[in-house]
Amino acid sequence: MSKKNPGLDFLEDPDALEDRLEDVGDYFQQNKNILLGVLGGIALVVACFFGYRYYVSSQDETAQVELFPSVYQLETDSLKKALNGDGKNPGLLAVADNYGSTKGGNLAEFYAGIGLLKEGKYDDAIEHLKSFSSSDLLVQARAYSLIGDAYMEKKSADEAADYYRKAADYKSNKFFTPGYLMKLAIAFEQAKKNDKAIDAYNEIIEKYGQSAEAASAKKYKSVLEAMVGES
């Protein structure tokens, strides 16, 4: 004969079920304010969550609309209009500042960094490019590489090498990684770190032997090894 679970008596006994329901009712009456407060808090959190998502979505649509003409101006080298606006469009800097939490604002950081780099404003370019973030195979690696370019222009080869390394390591592929490794090797040469430069050239030769950069890597590596041997 199976044993009954005393905690489940109310399933078979209507009187026990009624007692349980009365207990629940009493508990609710005694703690009504607390329970209603908790439920209200949950409802508020849910409402805020969906409200914020709607707000960000609508902000992103606006950012994308305002971003497009500035990107076109950037591609046609109208740098000042692209960055600062033309009276009709706010410009990349304003879009990045006003819509930073959106995808469009994030892209504006990237394009603003490119424009500032072309203008020779390297510190500002680095700031905007560092603010950009993407999981995209191509764009994030390029952002790292552009930061490296800005540091090279500032004669900061060590910092440049750090970002070229990031670019090369980010989702490595045969199309773009060899170019980033070539920049890395050159940065190491500028920093007088010839052994590391040779390692970077070797990485191109060994991993990306079919790339356009492989032949140059072999040549530069030979020259550098000769220089190291003479020193």
LINTA-V761053 format. One record per helix or strand of 2 or more residues. SS is the DSSP state (H for helix, E for strand). FROM is the first residue (numbers start at 1). TO is the last residue. If there is no record, write none. Layout:
SS|FROM|TO, SS|FROM|TO
This chain:
H|6|11, H|14|30, H|32|75, H|79|84, H|92|98, H|103|118, H|122|131, H|139|153, H|157|169, H|177|190, H|194|207, H|213|230
